[in-house]
């Protein structure tokens, strides 16, 4: 896996920086965008920039390569997955709490029209 997903000597650095730290930042960024009722494409732009920040942390702290398109893509895909989940979970909660007469929860990431009684 080394060289494909991460370039450090151990996977634990990738998991710490990209998945834990970057994932938390991606979730909170996407959550903030969703709470402002902004569209999903703004979330994608913010997460692309966050991918640069995560790449910089790998470069500054662990002597990774900063301008590596391959590892930037890997980090950004992980951030987009986590951020998209955060955006969708927040949006589902918003829709079912603000419009509870129209929608009900359909799992963690979805909502459906409420059955008319």
N, CA, C and O atoms as a GROMACS GRO file, in nm:
protein
  468
    1UNK      N    1   0.081  -0.120   0.000
    1UNK     CA    2   0.000   0.000   0.000
    1UNK      C    3   0.086   0.127   0.000
    1UNK      O    4   0.045   0.231  -0.051
    2UNK      N    5   0.206   0.115   0.059
    2UNK     CA    6   0.292   0.232   0.058
    2UNK      C    7   0.327   0.266  -0.086
    2UNK      O    8   0.365   0.180  -0.164
    3UNK      N    9   0.314   0.393  -0.118
    3UNK     CA   10   0.339   0.438  -0.254
    3UNK      C   11   0.211   0.452  -0.333
    3UNK      O   12   0.208   0.524  -0.433
    4UNK      N   13   0.106   0.385  -0.290
    4UNK     CA   14  -0.022   0.398  -0.358
    4UNK      C   15  -0.112   0.494  -0.280
    4UNK      O   16  -0.163   0.591  -0.337
    5UNK      N   17  -0.131   0.468  -0.151
    5UNK     CA   18  -0.215   0.555  -0.068
    5UNK      C   19  -0.136   0.657   0.011
    5UNK      O   20  -0.185   0.767   0.036
    6UNK      N   21  -0.016   0.624   0.049
    6UNK     CA   22   0.064   0.714   0.133
    6UNK      C   23   0.210   0.698   0.097
    6UNK      O   24   0.253   0.597   0.041
    7UNK      N   25   0.287   0.801   0.132
    7UNK     CA   26   0.429   0.797   0.100
    7UNK      C   27   0.517   0.790   0.224
    7UNK      O   28   0.638   0.770   0.213
    8UNK      N   29   0.458   0.805   0.342
    8UNK     CA   30   0.535   0.798   0.465
    8UNK      C   31   0.579   0.654   0.492
    8UNK      O   32   0.540   0.562   0.421
    9UNK      N   33   0.660   0.637   0.595
    9UNK     CA   34   0.714   0.505   0.626
    9UNK      C   35   0.609   0.412   0.688
    9UNK      O   36   0.627   0.290   0.686
   10UNK      N   37   0.502   0.468   0.742
   10UNK     CA   38   0.400   0.386   0.806
   10UNK      C   39   0.260   0.440   0.771
   10UNK      O   40   0.242   0.558   0.745
   11UNK      N   41   0.164   0.351   0.773
   11UNK     CA   42   0.027   0.390   0.740
   11UNK      C   43  -0.034   0.475   0.852
   11UNK      O   44  -0.131   0.548   0.828
   12UNK      N   45   0.021   0.466   0.971
   12UNK     CA   46  -0.036   0.540   1.085
   12UNK      C   47  -0.028   0.691   1.064
   12UNK      O   48  -0.117   0.763   1.110
   13UNK      N   49   0.074   0.739   0.997
   13UNK     CA   50   0.083   0.882   0.968
   13UNK      C   51  -0.025   0.925   0.869
   13UNK      O   52  -0.085   1.032   0.884
   14UNK      N   53  -0.050   0.842   0.769
   14UNK     CA   54  -0.158   0.870   0.674
   14UNK      C   55  -0.293   0.872   0.746
   14UNK      O   56  -0.374   0.961   0.724
   15UNK      N   57  -0.315   0.772   0.831
   15UNK     CA   58  -0.442   0.766   0.903
   15UNK      C   59  -0.459   0.885   0.998
   15UNK      O   60  -0.568   0.940   1.010
   16UNK      N   61  -0.352   0.925   1.065
   16UNK     CA   62  -0.360   1.038   1.158
   16UNK      C   63  -0.385   1.169   1.084
   16UNK      O   64  -0.478   1.242   1.118
   17UNK      N   65  -0.303   1.199   0.985
   17UNK     CA   66  -0.311   1.330   0.920
   17UNK      C   67  -0.430   1.338   0.825
   17UNK      O   68  -0.509   1.432   0.832
   18UNK      N   69  -0.444   1.242   0.736
   18UNK     CA   70  -0.547   1.251   0.632
   18UNK      C   71  -0.684   1.210   0.685
   18UNK      O   72  -0.781   1.284   0.669
   19UNK      N   73  -0.692   1.095   0.748
   19UNK     CA   74  -0.823   1.043   0.787
   19UNK      C   75  -0.874   1.109   0.914
   19UNK      O   76  -0.989   1.154   0.916
   20UNK      N   77  -0.794   1.118   1.018
   20UNK     CA   78  -0.843   1.172   1.145
   20UNK      C   79  -0.847   1.325   1.143
   20UNK      O   80  -0.953   1.385   1.157
   21UNK      N   81  -0.731   1.388   1.125
   21UNK     CA   82  -0.728   1.534   1.129
   21UNK      C   83  -0.797   1.596   1.008
   21UNK      O   84  -0.882   1.684   1.023
   22UNK      N   85  -0.761   1.550   0.889
   22UNK     CA   86  -0.823   1.603   0.768
   22UNK      C   87  -0.970   1.566   0.759
   22UNK      O   88  -1.052   1.646   0.714
   23UNK      N   89  -1.004   1.444   0.801
   23UNK     CA   90  -1.144   1.401   0.799
   23UNK      C   91  -1.231   1.482   0.893
   23UNK      O   92  -1.344   1.518   0.859
   24UNK      N   93  -1.178   1.512   1.012
   24UNK     CA   94  -1.254   1.595   1.106
   24UNK      C   95  -1.274   1.734   1.047
   24UNK      O   96  -1.384   1.790   1.055
   25UNK      N   97  -1.170   1.790   0.989
   25UNK     CA   98  -1.181   1.923   0.928
   25UNK      C   99  -1.278   1.920   0.809
   25UNK      O  100  -1.354   2.015   0.789
   26UNK      N  101  -1.276   1.812   0.731
   26UNK     CA  102  -1.367   1.800   0.617
   26UNK      C  103  -1.511   1.790   0.665
   26UNK      O  104  -1.600   1.855   0.609
   27UNK      N  105  -1.535   1.710   0.768
   27UNK     CA  106  -1.671   1.694   0.822
   27UNK      C  107  -1.723   1.829   0.873
   27UNK      O  108  -1.836   1.867   0.844
   28UNK      N  109  -1.640   1.900   0.948
   28UNK     CA  110  -1.684   2.027   1.006
   28UNK      C  111  -1.701   2.135   0.898
   28UNK      O  112  -1.791   2.218   0.908
   29UNK      N  113  -1.616   2.134   0.797
   29UNK     CA  114  -1.629   2.229   0.686
   29UNK      C  115  -1.759   2.205   0.611
   29UNK      O  116  -1.835   2.298   0.584
   30UNK      N  117  -1.785   2.080   0.578
   30UNK     CA  118  -1.908   2.045   0.506
   30UNK      C  119  -2.031   2.073   0.592
   30UNK      O  120  -2.133   2.118   0.541
   31UNK      N  121  -2.021   2.048   0.720
   31UNK     CA  122  -2.131   2.075   0.811
   31UNK      C  123  -2.161   2.224   0.815
   31UNK      O  124  -2.278   2.264   0.813
   32UNK      N  125  -2.059   2.306   0.822
   32UNK     CA  126  -2.077   2.451   0.823
   32UNK      C  127  -2.140   2.503   0.694
   32UNK      O  128  -2.224   2.593   0.697
   33UNK      N  129  -2.099   2.446   0.583
   33UNK     CA  130  -2.157   2.487   0.455
   33UNK      C  131  -2.304   2.446   0.448
   33UNK      O  132  -2.388   2.522   0.401
   34UNK      N  133  -2.334   2.326   0.494
   34UNK     CA  134  -2.473   2.279   0.494
   34UNK      C  135  -2.559   2.360   0.589
   34UNK      O  136  -2.674   2.390   0.558
   35UNK      N  137  -2.506   2.396   0.705
   35UNK     CA  138  -2.583   2.475   0.801
   35UNK      C  139  -2.616   2.614   0.747
   35UNK      O  140  -2.715   2.674   0.787
   36UNK      N  141  -2.534   2.664   0.657
   36UNK     CA  142  -2.560   2.793   0.593
   36UNK      C  143  -2.652   2.781   0.472
   36UNK      O  144  -2.674   2.880   0.402
   37UNK      N  145  -2.705   2.661   0.448
   37UNK     CA  146  -2.794   2.635   0.334
   37UNK      C  147  -2.728   2.668   0.201
   37UNK      O  148  -2.796   2.705   0.105
   38UNK      N  149  -2.597   2.654   0.195
   38UNK     CA  150  -2.526   2.678   0.070
   38UNK      C  151  -2.523   2.550  -0.014
   38UNK      O  152  -2.537   2.441   0.042
   39UNK      N  153  -2.504   2.560  -0.144
   39UNK     CA  154  -2.509   2.441  -0.230
   39UNK      C  155  -2.386   2.353  -0.213
   39UNK      O  156  -2.284   2.394  -0.159
   40UNK      N  157  -2.401   2.230  -0.261
   40UNK     CA  158  -2.296   2.129  -0.245
   40UNK      C  159  -2.167   2.166  -0.319
   40UNK      O  160  -2.058   2.132  -0.273
   41UNK      N  161  -2.177   2.235  -0.432
   41UNK     CA  162  -2.056   2.267  -0.507
   41UNK      C  163  -1.961   2.356  -0.426
   41UNK      O  164  -1.840   2.350  -0.446
   42UNK      N  165  -2.013   2.436  -0.335
   42UNK     CA  166  -1.926   2.516  -0.248
   42UNK      C  167  -1.851   2.426  -0.151
   42UNK      O  168  -1.738   2.455  -0.114
   43UNK      N  169  -1.915   2.319  -0.110
   43UNK     CA  170  -1.849   2.221  -0.025
   43UNK      C  171  -1.732   2.156  -0.099
   43UNK      O  172  -1.624   2.137  -0.042
   44UNK      N  173  -1.753   2.123  -0.224
   44UNK     CA  174  -1.647   2.060  -0.305
   44UNK      C  175  -1.528   2.155  -0.319
   44UNK      O  176  -1.413   2.113  -0.305
   45UNK      N  177  -1.554   2.282  -0.347
   45UNK     CA  178  -1.444   2.379  -0.358
   45UNK      C  179  -1.366   2.392  -0.228
   45UNK      O  180  -1.243   2.396  -0.229
   46UNK      N  181  -1.437   2.398  -0.117
   46UNK     CA  182  -1.370   2.409   0.012
   46UNK      C  183  -1.287   2.285   0.043
   46UNK      O  184  -1.178   2.295   0.099
   47UNK      N  185  -1.337   2.169   0.006
   47UNK     CA  186  -1.263   2.045   0.033
   47UNK      C  187  -1.142   2.030  -0.060
   47UNK      O  188  -1.043   1.968  -0.022
   48UNK      N  189  -1.149   2.085  -0.180
   48UNK     CA  190  -1.031   2.086  -0.267
   48UNK      C  191  -0.920   2.171  -0.205
   48UNK      O  192  -0.802   2.133  -0.212
   49UNK      N  193  -0.955   2.283  -0.146
   49UNK     CA  194  -0.856   2.365  -0.076
   49UNK      C  195  -0.805   2.297   0.050
   49UNK      O  196  -0.687   2.308   0.084
   50UNK      N  197  -0.893   2.227   0.118
   50UNK     CA  198  -0.851   2.153   0.237
   50UNK      C  199  -0.752   2.042   0.201
   50UNK      O  200  -0.664   2.009   0.280
   51UNK      N  201  -0.767   1.986   0.081
   51UNK     CA  202  -0.671   1.888   0.034
   51UNK      C  203  -0.530   1.945   0.023
   51UNK      O  204  -0.432   1.876   0.051
   52UNK      N  205  -0.519   2.070  -0.017
   52UNK     CA  206  -0.389   2.138  -0.023
   52UNK      C  207  -0.332   2.153   0.118
   52UNK      O  208  -0.213   2.133   0.140
   53UNK      N  209  -0.418   2.188   0.213
   53UNK     CA  210  -0.372   2.205   0.352
   53UNK      C  211  -0.324   2.071   0.410
   53UNK      O  212  -0.222   2.068   0.479
   54UNK      N  213  -0.394   1.964   0.384
   54UNK     CA  214  -0.351   1.833   0.433
   54UNK      C  215  -0.220   1.792   0.367
   54UNK      O  216  -0.132   1.736   0.433
   55UNK      N  217  -0.206   1.820   0.240
   55UNK     CA  218  -0.081   1.791   0.170
   55UNK      C  219   0.034   1.871   0.232
   55UNK      O  220   0.145   1.820   0.246
   56UNK      N  221   0.006   1.997   0.269
   56UNK     CA  222   0.110   2.078   0.333
   56UNK      C  223   0.151   2.021   0.468
   56UNK      O  224   0.269   2.025   0.503
   57UNK      N  225   0.056   1.970   0.544
   57UNK     CA  226   0.090   1.908   0.674
   57UNK      C  227   0.181   1.788   0.652
   57UNK      O  228   0.278   1.770   0.726
   58UNK      N  229   0.151   1.706   0.553
   58UNK     CA  230   0.240   1.593   0.521
   58UNK      C  231   0.380   1.643   0.485
   58UNK      O  232   0.480   1.583   0.524
   59UNK      N  233   0.385   1.751   0.410
   59UNK     CA  234   0.514   1.807   0.367
   59UNK      C  235   0.590   1.869   0.484
   59UNK      O  236   0.709   1.842   0.502
   60UNK      N  237   0.523   1.950   0.564
   60UNK     CA  238   0.591   2.026   0.670
   60UNK      C  239   0.633   1.939   0.788
   60UNK      O  240   0.739   1.961   0.846
   61UNK      N  241   0.551   1.843   0.823
   61UNK     CA  242   0.580   1.765   0.944
   61UNK      C  243   0.650   1.632   0.917
   61UNK      O  244   0.728   1.586   0.999
   62UNK      N  245   0.622   1.572   0.803
   62UNK     CA  246   0.671   1.436   0.781
   62UNK      C  247   0.753   1.422   0.654
   62UNK      O  248   0.773   1.310   0.606
   63UNK      N  249   0.801   1.534   0.597
   63UNK     CA  250   0.889   1.536   0.482
   63UNK      C  251   0.830   1.467   0.360
   63UNK      O  252   0.901   1.402   0.284
   64UNK      N  253   0.700   1.482   0.343
   64UNK     CA  254   0.635   1.431   0.222
   64UNK      C  255   0.653   1.529   0.108
   64UNK      O  256   0.705   1.639   0.128
   65UNK      N  257   0.612   1.491  -0.010
   65UNK     CA  258   0.620   1.582  -0.124
   65UNK      C  259   0.495   1.668  -0.127
   65UNK      O  260   0.383   1.618  -0.116
   66UNK      N  261   0.515   1.798  -0.141
   66UNK     CA  262   0.402   1.891  -0.140
   66UNK      C  263   0.330   1.894  -0.273
   66UNK      O  264   0.207   1.888  -0.277
   67UNK      N  265   0.404   1.902  -0.381
   67UNK     CA  266   0.345   1.914  -0.515
   67UNK      C  267   0.340   1.777  -0.583
   67UNK      O  268   0.402   1.757  -0.688
   68UNK      N  269   0.267   1.686  -0.524
   68UNK     CA  270   0.251   1.554  -0.582
   68UNK      C  271   0.105   1.536  -0.623
   68UNK      O  272   0.019   1.521  -0.537
   69UNK      N  273   0.075   1.537  -0.752
   69UNK     CA  274  -0.064   1.522  -0.796
   69UNK      C  275  -0.128   1.391  -0.748
   69UNK      O  276  -0.246   1.387  -0.715
   70UNK      N  277  -0.048   1.285  -0.746
   70UNK     CA  278  -0.102   1.155  -0.705
   70UNK      C  279  -0.149   1.157  -0.560
   70UNK      O  280  -0.262   1.118  -0.530
   71UNK      N  281  -0.062   1.201  -0.469
   71UNK     CA  282  -0.098   1.199  -0.327
   71UNK      C  283  -0.198   1.308  -0.292
   71UNK      O  284  -0.276   1.293  -0.198
   72UNK      N  285  -0.197   1.420  -0.367
   72UNK     CA  286  -0.302   1.520  -0.350
   72UNK      C  287  -0.437   1.461  -0.386
   72UNK      O  288  -0.536   1.483  -0.316
   73UNK      N  289  -0.442   1.385  -0.495
   73UNK     CA  290  -0.568   1.322  -0.536
   73UNK      C  291  -0.615   1.221  -0.432
   73UNK      O  292  -0.734   1.216  -0.401
   74UNK      N  293  -0.525   1.141  -0.377
   74UNK     CA  294  -0.563   1.043  -0.274
   74UNK      C  295  -0.617   1.114  -0.151
   74UNK      O  296  -0.724   1.079  -0.101
   75UNK      N  297  -0.544   1.215  -0.102
   75UNK     CA  298  -0.590   1.288   0.016
   75UNK      C  299  -0.724   1.357  -0.010
   75UNK      O  300  -0.812   1.354   0.076
   76UNK      N  301  -0.739   1.416  -0.125
   76UNK     CA  302  -0.861   1.490  -0.156
   76UNK      C  303  -0.981   1.397  -0.174
   76UNK      O  304  -1.092   1.433  -0.135
   77UNK      N  305  -0.961   1.281  -0.230
   77UNK     CA  306  -1.071   1.185  -0.243
   77UNK      C  307  -1.119   1.141  -0.105
   77UNK      O  308  -1.239   1.131  -0.081
   78UNK      N  309  -1.026   1.115  -0.014
   78UNK     CA  310  -1.064   1.079   0.123
   78UNK      C  311  -1.142   1.193   0.188
   78UNK      O  312  -1.244   1.169   0.253
   79UNK      N  313  -1.094   1.315   0.172
   79UNK     CA  314  -1.163   1.431   0.229
   79UNK      C  315  -1.300   1.451   0.166
   79UNK      O  316  -1.395   1.486   0.236
   80UNK      N  317  -1.311   1.430   0.036
   80UNK     CA  318  -1.441   1.445  -0.032
   80UNK      C  319  -1.541   1.340   0.016
   80UNK      O  320  -1.659   1.370   0.030
   81UNK      N  321  -1.495   1.220   0.040
   81UNK     CA  322  -1.586   1.116   0.091
   81UNK      C  323  -1.638   1.151   0.230
   81UNK      O  324  -1.758   1.143   0.256
   82UNK      N  325  -1.548   1.189   0.318
   82UNK     CA  326  -1.588   1.222   0.455
   82UNK      C  327  -1.670   1.350   0.456
   82UNK      O  328  -1.772   1.357   0.526
   83UNK      N  329  -1.628   1.452   0.382
   83UNK     CA  330  -1.701   1.577   0.376
   83UNK      C  331  -1.840   1.563   0.315
   83UNK      O  332  -1.935   1.625   0.361
   84UNK      N  333  -1.851   1.481   0.211
   84UNK     CA  334  -1.982   1.458   0.150
   84UNK      C  335  -2.077   1.390   0.247
   84UNK      O  336  -2.196   1.421   0.252
   85UNK      N  337  -2.025   1.296   0.325
   85UNK     CA  338  -2.107   1.232   0.427
   85UNK      C  339  -2.152   1.333   0.532
   85UNK      O  340  -2.267   1.330   0.575
   86UNK      N  341  -2.062   1.422   0.573
   86UNK     CA  342  -2.099   1.525   0.669
   86UNK      C  343  -2.202   1.622   0.615
   86UNK      O  344  -2.294   1.661   0.686
   87UNK      N  345  -2.186   1.661   0.489
   87UNK     CA  346  -2.282   1.752   0.427
   87UNK      C  347  -2.419   1.687   0.418
   87UNK      O  348  -2.520   1.749   0.453
   88UNK      N  349  -2.423   1.563   0.373
   88UNK     CA  350  -2.551   1.495   0.354
   88UNK      C  351  -2.620   1.465   0.488
   88UNK      O  352  -2.741   1.479   0.499
   89UNK      N  353  -2.543   1.425   0.589
   89UNK     CA  354  -2.603   1.399   0.720
   89UNK      C  355  -2.660   1.528   0.780
   89UNK      O  356  -2.768   1.526   0.839
   90UNK      N  357  -2.589   1.637   0.766
   90UNK     CA  358  -2.636   1.765   0.817
   90UNK      C  359  -2.759   1.812   0.740
   90UNK      O  360  -2.855   1.860   0.801
   91UNK      N  361  -2.757   1.799   0.610
   91UNK     CA  362  -2.871   1.841   0.528
   91UNK      C  363  -2.995   1.756   0.560
   91UNK      O  364  -3.106   1.809   0.563
   92UNK      N  365  -2.976   1.627   0.583
   92UNK     CA  366  -3.089   1.540   0.618
   92UNK      C  367  -3.149   1.582   0.752
   92UNK      O  368  -3.271   1.584   0.769
   93UNK      N  369  -3.063   1.615   0.847
   93UNK     CA  370  -3.113   1.661   0.978
   93UNK      C  371  -3.184   1.795   0.964
   93UNK      O  372  -3.288   1.816   1.027
   94UNK      N  373  -3.132   1.884   0.883
   94UNK     CA  374  -3.197   2.014   0.860
   94UNK      C  375  -3.335   1.997   0.799
   94UNK      O  376  -3.432   2.056   0.845
   95UNK      N  377  -3.343   1.917   0.696
   95UNK     CA  378  -3.470   1.901   0.626
   95UNK      C  379  -3.577   1.840   0.714
   95UNK      O  380  -3.695   1.875   0.704
   96UNK      N  381  -3.537   1.748   0.802
   96UNK     CA  382  -3.637   1.681   0.885
   96UNK      C  383  -3.670   1.757   1.012
   96UNK      O  384  -3.771   1.729   1.075
   97UNK      N  385  -3.588   1.852   1.052
   97UNK     CA  386  -3.622   1.932   1.169
   97UNK      C  387  -3.692   2.062   1.131
   97UNK      O  388  -3.786   2.104   1.199
   98UNK      N  389  -3.649   2.126   1.025
   98UNK     CA  390  -3.713   2.251   0.984
   98UNK      C  391  -3.842   2.231   0.909
   98UNK      O  392  -3.933   2.313   0.916
   99UNK      N  393  -3.851   2.122   0.837
   99UNK     CA  394  -3.971   2.093   0.759
   99UNK      C  395  -4.031   1.960   0.805
   99UNK      O  396  -4.056   1.872   0.723
  100UNK      N  397  -4.053   1.946   0.936
  100UNK     CA  398  -4.098   1.817   0.989
  100UNK      C  399  -4.238   1.779   0.944
  100UNK      O  400  -4.274   1.662   0.949
  101UNK      N  401  -4.317   1.875   0.899
  101UNK     CA  402  -4.450   1.842   0.849
  101UNK      C  403  -4.445   1.789   0.706
  101UNK      O  404  -4.542   1.731   0.657
  102UNK      N  405  -4.331   1.808   0.639
  102UNK     CA  406  -4.317   1.761   0.501
  102UNK      C  407  -4.231   1.635   0.489
  102UNK      O  408  -4.260   1.548   0.406
  103UNK      N  409  -4.126   1.625   0.573
  103UNK     CA  410  -4.028   1.518   0.554
  103UNK      C  411  -4.005   1.441   0.683
  103UNK      O  412  -4.022   1.493   0.793
  104UNK      N  413  -3.965   1.314   0.665
  104UNK     CA  414  -3.922   1.231   0.777
  104UNK      C  415  -3.790   1.166   0.740
  104UNK      O  416  -3.757   1.152   0.622
  105UNK      N  417  -3.714   1.126   0.842
  105UNK     CA  418  -3.582   1.067   0.818
  105UNK      C  419  -3.594   0.934   0.747
  105UNK      O  420  -3.686   0.856   0.772
  106UNK      N  421  -3.503   0.911   0.658
  106UNK     CA  422  -3.491   0.782   0.588
  106UNK      C  423  -3.346   0.739   0.599
  106UNK      O  424  -3.274   0.739   0.499
  107UNK      N  425  -3.302   0.704   0.716
  107UNK     CA  426  -3.163   0.666   0.739
  107UNK      C  427  -3.081   0.787   0.782
  107UNK      O  428  -3.134   0.895   0.807
  108UNK      N  429  -2.952   0.765   0.790
  108UNK     CA  430  -2.862   0.871   0.837
  108UNK      C  431  -2.845   0.982   0.734
  108UNK      O  432  -2.830   1.099   0.771
  109UNK      N  433  -2.848   0.949   0.605
  109UNK     CA  434  -2.817   1.047   0.501
  109UNK      C  435  -2.936   1.089   0.417
  109UNK      O  436  -2.918   1.162   0.319
  110UNK      N  437  -3.054   1.046   0.450
  110UNK     CA  438  -3.165   1.077   0.361
  110UNK      C  439  -3.292   1.119   0.432
  110UNK      O  440  -3.304   1.110   0.554
  111UNK      N  441  -3.386   1.164   0.352
  111UNK     CA  442  -3.519   1.199   0.400
  111UNK      C  443  -3.618   1.164   0.291
  111UNK      O  444  -3.582   1.151   0.174
  112UNK      N  445  -3.743   1.150   0.330
  112UNK     CA  446  -3.848   1.118   0.233
  112UNK      C  447  -3.972   1.198   0.269
  112UNK      O  448  -3.986   1.243   0.383
  113UNK      N  449  -4.060   1.217   0.174
  113UNK     CA  450  -4.184   1.288   0.203
  113UNK      C  451  -4.266   1.213   0.308
  113UNK      O  452  -4.277   1.091   0.304
  114UNK      N  453  -4.321   1.287   0.400
  114UNK     CA  454  -4.401   1.227   0.505
  114UNK      C  455  -4.530   1.174   0.444
  114UNK      O  456  -4.590   1.237   0.358
  115UNK      N  457  -4.570   1.060   0.490
  115UNK     CA  458  -4.696   0.999   0.442
  115UNK      C  459  -4.812   1.082   0.493
  115UNK      O  460  -4.821   1.108   0.613
  116UNK      N  461  -4.899   1.123   0.404
  116UNK     CA  462  -5.013   1.204   0.447
  116UNK      C  463  -5.113   1.115   0.521
  116UNK      O  464  -5.151   1.008   0.473
  117UNK      N  465  -5.152   1.162   0.637
  117UNK     CA  466  -5.240   1.080   0.721
  117UNK      C  467  -5.384   1.120   0.706
  117UNK      O  468  -5.471   1.062   0.771
   0.00000   0.00000   0.00000
